[in-house]
Amino acid sequence: MNSGTSQRILLVIPTYNERENLPRLVERIPPAPATDLLFVDDRSSDGTAEWIRELQVRRPGTHLLERPGKMGLGTAYVAGFAWALERGYDLVFEMDADLSHDPSEIPNFVRRANNGADLVVGSRYLDGIRIINWPLRRLFLSRFASAYTRFWTGLPLTDPTSGFKCFRREALAALDLSRIRSNGYAFQIEVSYYLWKKGFHLAEVPIVFTDRHQGVSKMDPRIVREAAFLVPMLRWRS
């Protein structure tokens, strides 16, 4: 196992019209010489990609993967994972661009990964509910999705739809990325489920989740329907 000082860490951050959030996000990322950023941008119309290109000049280790249009969260992460594996990163994070995931939590994930976890999931529900600024209907939907997932799959996570994750390289390399079919928050369930079924060690760390202050949420009814149909299928697909 690599020591924390020698590890190469990559934060994969999908973006679609997140220009207002990125300056605050980047300034809150803990300084570490081996931590790089990969923004996967879906042809934002608000100058997101242009701002990232400016950041590349100021911040070494900043990378931009531009895609031809709005292709969805799941495919953005798959592209980012493939990019990370090709370049030999040891730990690969998923993290939202809208400041709902606090970058100051990153060292907690790294410590847990270095203590034997192959996938570390940031849980909003471990030892209580840690969510700020969500309407009750959104909280109910999230809690229901968690219970629904555990019922159908047995996945031992309190927050299976969480999008704040850290993968060890060995776990990420074991995924057949071409097999991933989901694109909304069902993607989070699918990836965790496959690793669990392969025998990798999953762990959770508590996080505080704060709903976005700027921009528009990407949640829509199609994402909910996708998860509703995908979760029961995982049992047979595996």
C-alpha positions as CSV (number, residue, x, y, z in Angstrom):
1,M,0.0,0.0,0.0
2,N,1.4,3.4,-0.9
3,S,2.0,5.9,1.9
4,G,-0.1,9.1,1.9
5,T,2.9,11.2,0.9
6,S,3.6,9.2,-2.3
7,Q,0.1,8.7,-3.5
8,R,-1.1,10.4,-6.6
9,I,-4.7,11.6,-6.1
10,L,-7.2,12.8,-8.7
11,L,-10.4,14.6,-8.2
12,V,-12.8,13.9,-11.0
13,I,-15.3,16.8,-11.2
14,P,-18.1,16.8,-13.8
15,T,-19.2,20.3,-14.9
16,Y,-22.2,21.8,-16.8
17,N,-22.6,25.5,-16.3
18,E,-20.8,25.7,-13.0
19,R,-18.7,28.8,-13.6
20,E,-20.1,30.6,-10.5
21,N,-19.2,27.8,-8.2
22,L,-15.7,26.8,-9.4
23,P,-13.6,29.6,-7.9
24,R,-14.9,28.9,-4.4
25,L,-14.6,25.1,-4.9
26,V,-11.0,25.3,-6.0
27,E,-9.9,27.6,-3.2
28,R,-11.3,25.1,-0.6
29,I,-9.5,22.1,-1.9
30,P,-6.8,21.2,0.6
31,P,-3.3,21.9,-0.7
32,A,-1.4,18.8,-1.5
33,P,1.4,18.4,-4.1
34,A,0.1,15.1,-5.4
35,T,-3.6,16.1,-5.8
36,D,-4.7,16.8,-9.4
37,L,-8.0,18.0,-10.7
38,L,-9.8,16.7,-13.8
39,F,-12.9,18.7,-14.9
40,V,-15.1,16.8,-17.3
41,D,-17.1,19.5,-19.0
42,D,-20.3,18.9,-21.1
43,R,-20.0,22.0,-23.4
44,S,-21.1,24.5,-20.8
45,S,-22.5,27.7,-22.1
46,D,-21.6,30.0,-19.2
47,G,-17.8,30.1,-19.6
48,T,-17.0,27.1,-17.4
49,A,-14.4,25.6,-19.8
50,E,-12.8,29.0,-20.4
51,W,-12.3,29.6,-16.6
52,I,-10.8,26.1,-16.2
53,R,-8.3,26.8,-19.0
54,E,-7.3,30.0,-17.2
55,L,-6.9,27.9,-14.0
56,Q,-4.6,25.5,-15.7
57,V,-2.1,28.4,-16.2
58,R,-2.2,29.2,-12.4
59,R,-2.6,25.8,-10.9
60,P,-0.4,22.9,-12.0
61,G,-2.1,19.5,-12.1
62,T,-5.4,20.9,-13.5
63,H,-6.8,19.1,-16.4
64,L,-9.9,19.6,-18.7
65,L,-11.7,16.9,-20.6
66,E,-14.2,18.6,-23.0
67,R,-17.1,16.7,-24.4
68,P,-19.3,17.6,-27.4
69,G,-22.6,18.1,-25.4
70,K,-24.6,17.3,-22.3
71,M,-24.0,13.6,-22.0
72,G,-24.8,13.0,-18.3
73,L,-23.1,12.4,-15.0
74,G,-22.5,8.7,-15.3
75,T,-20.7,8.9,-18.6
76,A,-18.7,11.9,-17.3
77,Y,-17.4,9.8,-14.5
78,V,-16.7,6.8,-16.7
79,A,-14.6,9.0,-19.0
80,G,-12.8,10.5,-16.0
81,F,-12.1,7.0,-14.5
82,A,-10.6,5.8,-17.8
83,W,-8.5,8.9,-18.0
84,A,-7.3,8.3,-14.4
85,L,-6.4,4.6,-15.0
86,E,-4.4,5.5,-18.1
87,R,-2.3,7.9,-16.0
88,G,-1.7,5.7,-13.0
89,Y,-3.4,7.6,-10.2
90,D,-3.6,5.8,-6.8
91,L,-6.8,7.3,-5.4
92,V,-9.6,8.7,-7.6
93,F,-12.4,10.8,-6.2
94,E,-15.9,11.6,-7.4
95,M,-16.9,15.1,-6.3
96,D,-19.7,17.6,-7.3
97,A,-18.7,21.0,-8.6
98,D,-21.6,22.8,-6.9
99,L,-20.0,22.9,-3.3
100,S,-22.5,20.4,-2.0
101,H,-19.4,18.3,-1.2
102,D,-17.0,19.9,1.2
103,P,-13.4,19.5,-0.1
104,S,-12.1,19.8,3.4
105,E,-13.4,16.2,4.0
106,I,-10.9,14.8,1.4
107,P,-8.2,13.9,4.0
108,N,-10.8,11.8,5.9
109,F,-11.4,9.7,2.8
110,V,-7.7,9.3,2.1
111,R,-7.1,8.1,5.7
112,R,-10.0,5.5,5.4
113,A,-8.6,4.3,2.1
114,N,-5.2,3.9,3.6
115,N,-6.7,1.8,6.4
116,G,-7.9,-0.8,4.0
117,A,-11.1,0.4,2.3
118,D,-11.2,-0.1,-1.5
119,L,-14.2,2.3,-1.9
120,V,-14.9,5.1,0.6
121,V,-18.4,6.6,0.4
122,G,-19.3,9.9,2.0
123,S,-22.5,9.2,3.8
124,R,-25.1,11.9,4.6
125,Y,-26.9,9.4,6.9
126,L,-24.2,7.7,8.9
127,D,-25.0,8.4,12.6
128,G,-27.7,10.8,11.8
129,I,-28.9,13.1,9.0
130,R,-26.3,15.7,7.9
131,I,-28.0,17.7,5.1
132,I,-28.4,21.5,4.9
133,N,-31.0,23.4,2.8
134,W,-32.8,20.4,1.3
135,P,-36.7,20.5,1.0
136,L,-38.4,17.7,2.8
137,R,-39.6,16.0,-0.5
138,R,-35.9,15.7,-1.7
139,L,-34.9,14.3,1.7
140,F,-37.8,11.8,1.5
141,L,-36.8,10.7,-2.0
142,S,-33.2,10.2,-1.0
143,R,-34.1,8.2,2.1
144,F,-36.6,6.1,0.1
145,A,-34.0,5.4,-2.6
146,S,-31.5,4.2,0.1
147,A,-34.1,1.8,1.6
148,Y,-35.2,0.7,-1.8
149,T,-31.6,-0.1,-2.9
150,R,-30.8,-2.1,0.3
151,F,-34.1,-4.1,-0.1
152,W,-33.3,-5.2,-3.7
153,T,-29.6,-5.5,-3.5
154,G,-28.5,-5.9,0.1
155,L,-25.8,-3.3,-0.5
156,P,-24.4,-2.5,2.9
157,L,-24.4,1.3,2.7
158,T,-26.4,3.9,4.6
159,D,-26.2,6.3,1.6
160,P,-25.9,4.3,-1.7
161,T,-26.8,7.3,-3.9
162,S,-24.0,9.5,-2.5
163,G,-21.8,11.1,-5.2
164,F,-18.8,11.8,-2.9
165,K,-16.5,8.8,-3.3
166,C,-12.9,7.7,-3.2
167,F,-11.7,4.7,-5.1
168,R,-8.5,2.8,-4.8
169,R,-6.9,2.2,-8.1
170,E,-7.2,-1.6,-7.8
171,A,-10.9,-1.4,-7.3
172,L,-11.5,1.1,-10.1
173,A,-9.4,-1.1,-12.5
174,A,-11.6,-4.1,-11.6
175,L,-14.7,-2.4,-13.0
176,D,-15.8,-3.1,-16.5
177,L,-16.6,0.5,-17.4
178,S,-18.2,-0.6,-20.7
179,R,-20.8,-2.4,-18.6
180,I,-22.0,0.7,-16.8
181,R,-25.5,1.6,-18.1
182,S,-26.9,4.2,-15.7
183,N,-26.3,7.9,-16.0
184,G,-28.1,9.6,-13.1
185,Y,-27.7,8.9,-9.4
186,A,-28.4,5.2,-10.2
187,F,-24.8,5.3,-11.4
188,Q,-23.6,5.6,-7.8
189,I,-25.6,2.5,-6.8
190,E,-24.4,0.5,-9.8
191,V,-20.7,1.2,-9.3
192,S,-20.8,0.4,-5.6
193,Y,-22.8,-2.7,-6.1
194,Y,-20.4,-4.2,-8.7
195,L,-17.4,-3.6,-6.4
196,W,-19.2,-5.1,-3.4
197,K,-20.2,-8.2,-5.4
198,K,-16.5,-8.6,-6.5
199,G,-15.5,-8.7,-2.9
200,F,-14.0,-5.3,-2.5
201,H,-14.2,-3.6,0.9
202,L,-16.6,-0.7,1.1
203,A,-16.6,1.8,3.9
204,E,-18.4,5.0,4.7
205,V,-17.3,8.2,6.4
206,P,-19.8,10.9,7.6
207,I,-20.1,14.1,5.6
208,V,-22.2,17.2,5.7
209,F,-24.1,17.8,2.5
210,T,-25.1,21.3,1.6
211,D,-27.5,22.0,-1.3
212,R,-26.1,24.1,-4.1
213,H,-26.2,27.9,-3.6
214,Q,-25.6,28.8,-7.3
215,G,-26.8,27.3,-10.6
216,V,-29.6,24.8,-11.3
217,S,-30.0,21.3,-10.0
218,K,-29.6,18.6,-12.6
219,M,-32.2,16.3,-11.0
220,D,-35.2,15.4,-13.2
221,P,-37.9,12.7,-13.3
222,R,-36.0,10.6,-15.8
223,I,-33.2,10.1,-13.3
224,V,-35.6,8.8,-10.7
225,R,-37.2,6.4,-13.2
226,E,-33.8,5.2,-14.2
227,A,-32.9,4.3,-10.7
228,A,-36.3,2.6,-10.0
229,F,-35.8,0.3,-13.0
230,L,-32.1,-0.3,-12.6
231,V,-31.9,-1.3,-8.9
232,P,-34.0,-4.6,-9.2
233,M,-32.2,-5.5,-12.4
234,L,-28.8,-5.4,-10.7
235,R,-29.6,-8.7,-8.9
236,W,-30.0,-10.5,-12.1
237,R,-27.3,-8.6,-14.1
238,S,-24.6,-9.5,-11.6
